[in-house]
């Protein structure tokens, strides 16, 4: 089951799109990191590419989190109120917690 399928169907379409963009950016970043690691690629160009992919993921993640925080429809679908704050929606982003990279992938520089 995909992460998107696990999200409550009452969450708005804008959030669904943002979450899909976030998942795509994360997948592309992870795939490229694995490829670079496997091939042993090095250099400024590779570093720049990885930073760009990481930034793309971070931006899409932040956009999804901000939308989730600010959208009344998404908040009501989560069964929380504004006082509960941003962290109450962590279950929607659980695949991204502490899984964006492992230090072993970057230790051989």
Secondary structure, DSSP 8 states (H G I E B T S, - for coil): --HHHHS-TTS-HHHHHHHHHHHHHHHHHHHHHHHHHHHT--SHHHHHHHHHHHHHHHHHHHHHHHHHHH-HHHHHHTT--GGG-GGGGGGGGGGGTT-S--HHHHS--
